[in-house]
Each structure stands twice: as structure tokens, then as C-alpha cells.
Amino acid sequence: MDSVIEVEDLYYTYRDGTRALAGLSFSLPRGCRVALMGPNGAGKSTLLMHLNGIYLPQRGKVRVMGQEVNARTAREIKSRVGLVFQDPDDQVFSSTVEEDVAFGPVNMGLPPAEVKRRVDEALAAVQMEEYRDRPPYHLSYGQKKRVAIAGVLAMGPEIIVLDEPMAYLDPQGKDTLLEILDRLHRRGTTILVATHDVDMAASWADLVVIIKDGRTLAQGDPSLLVREDIIRRANLRFPLVAQIFRSLPELQLEAVPYTVEQAAALLRKILAGRQT
């Protein structure tokens, strides 16, 4: 598959001397759902800022759809990669929801009819049409997150990057957000989510990238999340489903399930074997 994002030997040090990225490298295929994971301080948020052109590489390269991210291309990169911050209050600031979602398209210089079309489609995608005239400060935290996503969608990006999107959401809010992400994925959008939620990563992602100390620790399918060596080094935990089956060594499993669907299939097989 074509690589939609390529990060090659990326370094970044903040002005106070803190090194956030130290030779990070990975590539992502087009149209995939990616979970970016790692302990606090691993460099996840700093990396996301590079993918959107907010930060520029001090050393190494970042390519988005074959285009290198630099001072000359940063503006175009921002239109191709939509970044949703962890805290929606950092992103949602206009007088009404509609004005907030329209902010990006208006600043792209689009004609009013095109701005309206994009705003309508973006609000429909996150199921916030009926809130278009509301002030954002009257919304719940989860609703603000949906407005932040709508503001990104209105820009028409081919890639969407979200920083800890599940943080502080209640269970229903998390389910709603996952439904939105799945709809976007079915449209062909590449989605990268930085998260500590191993259960969400195990059940949702096509690809998991784990980083630590500014470097890539591992990259592969979600089965990485049941590898004890990686989990320990990344300061993560096993998915809850995997924890249950790891506590049952008498089953002598060749592979530990890490999603509800895998666990259900395994239990059906075990029960069927007992009935024969």
C-alpha cells in the first residue's frame, strides 16, 4: 500500500533543552486506522504537531502524501492533515458553533456557498446540526469535541490526527466518537489517534505505533498489545480481554485474544469442544 505519512530519523528539541524526538521513524499506509501509543513524555504530541506542519523538523524528514513538510509547504500540509487537540477549548472559540466550523474554510478564501456546504456536511457528520446557533460555551465537553472535529472536517483534510480524543468523555461520548471515526474511515480517510487507551487501540486500530523516549519502539498490528516485552517497556497494560485469558494458563492458548470478538469466538470453540 502507498505510504500516506513517512517519518524519517526525526529529531526535535525544545528551547529549554528537552529532547522530545530522537531519531523517530515510521510510515503509515493510506486509509488505515492508527493508534499512536507510548508513556507520558514519549513525544506523541510533539510528533502530531510535525504531521500538521505546526512544528518543522530540526533534523530528519516528514512527508505527507509524498510532500516534504517544511516552511514552504506547511500551509498546504495544514489543509491536508487536520489536527484535533486533546482539549477542545484550545480549538473551539467562536461565538457560535456554525461560526467556529466555518472559520477554516473562510480563511481558505472559499466562496460563501462553498463555506456553507462544508459547514453543513461537517456538522451532519458529527451529528451537531441542531446546535449550529449555540454558543460553544453552552455545550458539554463531548459536544465541544465533536465541534472541534467538525471544524477540522470542514477543511477537507485527507488525514485526521487526534490527540487523546477519548480523554474525559463518558462511555456514551466515547461510543459516539468511535462511530464518527468509523464513518470517516469508510470514506477513505486516514485516521491517527494518539491514545493511552489500550482497549480502544486493540479493538479499533488496523496499525499500532508505539514510541518511547522519542524513538519508535514497535510498529505492527494490535497483537503487539499482548506482547509482554513491549507492554513492559512502553509502560502500558494489557487489554482487559487479554488480562482475563492470561490469568487462565490452564487453557494452554497458542494466542491470547485481545478483543471481545476474538474472546467470544474462542469461548464458542471451547464450549463446542466440551459438547462433543
N, C-alpha and C positions, 0 to 999 in steps of 0.2 A: 504493500500500500504506500501511497505518496506520504511523505512526511509533511505535516502542516506546520509543525514547530520543531526547530532544531536549536539546541543549546550546546555550544562547543567551548569547553575549557573556560567557563565564565567565572570571573573574579569581580568582587565588589567590596570596597572598604569604606565605611562611613568616616566623616571628618574627625570624629573622636578617636579614630584608630581601630574601631571594632570591625573585624573582618566578617562579613555576612556570607559571602560566597567565595569558595576557594577551589576553583577548578571543576565546577559543576558541568556535567554533560549528560544529555539525553535527547531523544527525539520522539515525537508523537505522531501517529498516523491520522490521516484525515477522517473526520466523522466519528471519532471514538469518545468514550466517556472515561475521563481520567481522574483518579483520586491521587492528589499530592499529599504525602504524609511525612511525618517526622516529628521529633520532640520540639518543644519550645526553643527558639534560638537556632533552629536548623537552617534558616534562610528562606523559608517558604514565602513570606510576604515580600521580601526583597526580590525574590525571583519573579513574583507576579507583576511587580512594578516594571521589570525589564520586558516582560512579554507584551505590555501595553505601551511601551515607549516612554513611560514616566521617568524611569531611570535608564541611563545608557551604559553599555558595557565599558568598564575601565580597562578590562583585558578579556580577550575571548570574543565570541560572536554569538548573536542570537538572530535566527532567521525565522520569519513568519511567512509561510506560503512562498518560500524561496527568496523573499526580500530581506536583506540585512537591516537590522534595526540600528539606526544612527541618527544624528542630529538632522540630517536632510530628509529622512524618511519617517521620522517619529510621528508627524501629524497624520500621515496616511495610515500608519500602523494603528493609531488610536481608533480609526474608523473601521478597521478590520478585526480588532480584538477589543471586545467590550469587557471592562473590569467592574465587578460588583464588590464594593468594600464590605468588610465584616460588619461595620456599624452603619446602618442606613442613614443615620443623622449626619454622617460625613458626606452624603451624596444627595440627599433629598432636602431641598432648601427653598423652593419657590413658594409663592402664595397659595397656589392650588396644585392638585395632582396633575391636571392637564398641562399647566404651565411647566411643571417640572419635567414631565416626559417630553415636552416639546423643546426643551432647552437645547439639547444636542442638535436635532435637525435644523432648528432656526439658525444656530451658529455654524452649521454647514452651508448656509446660504441657500437652502432649498425653498422653492416657491410655497406659498401658503397652502395650496391644495395638497401638495405632497407631504407637507408637515402634518396636516390634519389626517391624511390617510395613514401615515406611520404611527401617529399617536393613537388613532382608533384601533389599529391592528395590535399595537403593543399592549394597550390596556385590556383588549379582549384576550390576549394570550395569557395574561396573569389574572384574569377574571376580576378586574378592578374598574370596569366601565362605569358602574353606578357611583363610583367615588370620585369621578373626574373633577367635580367642582369643590371637593372638600379641601380644606387646608391640611397639609401633611401632618401638622402637629396634633390634629384630632384623630389620627389613625393609630391603630395598635402597632406594636413592634413588627409583627409578622406582615401586616399590611404595608408598612413602610418598606420592608424588604422587597415585597412584590412591586412596589412603585419604583424602587431602585433598579430592579431587573427590567421593568418596562422602559425606563429611561435609557438603559443600555440597548434593549431590543430596537428601539426607535432609530438608533444609529445604523441599523442594518449590518451588524458585525457577522463575520463568518465563524468566529471563535468567541466563546464566552468563558471568562475566567471569574471564579467566585472565591472569595476569601472567607472561610468558615461560615458558610451560609446557614448552617443549622443552629448556630450559637444562639441561645436564649429563646428558641422557638418551642412552643408546646407541641405535643405529639401531632395534633391536627395540622398545625402550621408546617411541621416537617413533611407530613404526607402531601400537603398541598404544593409545597415547593418541589418535592420529587416529581409530582405529576407534571408541573410546569417544565422541569428539566427534561423529563422523558418526551414531552411533546416537541420540545426544541430539538432533541436528538433525532426524533423521527423525521424532522425536516432536513436533517443532514448537518446540523450544527455540531461542531466540535466543542466539547464542554470539559473544562478542567476545574476541579473543586479541590481547594486546599482544606483539609479536614483532619481532626483527631478522632473522628467517629469511625472506628474500625468496623462496626456492624453495618453502617451505611456503605462504606467502601467495599466490603465483602459482597454485599448483595447488589450493588448498583454499578460499580465500575467495570469497564472492559479491561482497563490497564491501571496498575498501581505503580507510582513512582515514589520511592522512599528516599528522603535525603537526611543527612546528618552532618553537622559541622560544615555546612556549605558545599558538601560533595554528594554525589549520588551513591547511596548505599545499595539499592536494589531497584530493578525495574522488571515488571512482568505481570502476569495475570493475578487475580486476587488470591490464588493459592499461596502466594508469598506470605499471606497473613496467618498461615498456620505453620510457618517455619520458625522453630523456636530460636534459632541463632539470629534471625533477622529481627524478630519481635523484641528480644532482649537488647540487642544493640541499638534499636531505634526507640527504646523506652515506650513502646506501645503495649497493648494487651491483645490476647487472642479474642476473636469474635465470640460472643456468648454461646452460639451454637457449637463452636469448636471446643470451648471450655467444657461443656457438658460431656461431649464424647471423649475428650482427653481424660476425663475423670472415670471412664469406664474401660480400663485396659483389658478387662476380660473379654471384650468384644473382638480383640485382636484385628483391628481395622487396618487395611492396607493404606487407606487415605481417610483423613479426618474431614468430615463435612464442615463447611463454614457458612452455609446459607440455610434458611428454613426449608427451601425446596429440596436441597440435597439431603437434609436430615430426614424429611418426610419420605423421600424415595428409599433411603437406607432402611428406615423403620418398616416400611411396607415389605421390603425384601426379607428382613429378619422375621417378621410375622408370618410371611408366606412360607418360609422355610420351616417354621415350627408347626405349621398346619399339615405339612406333607409327611 
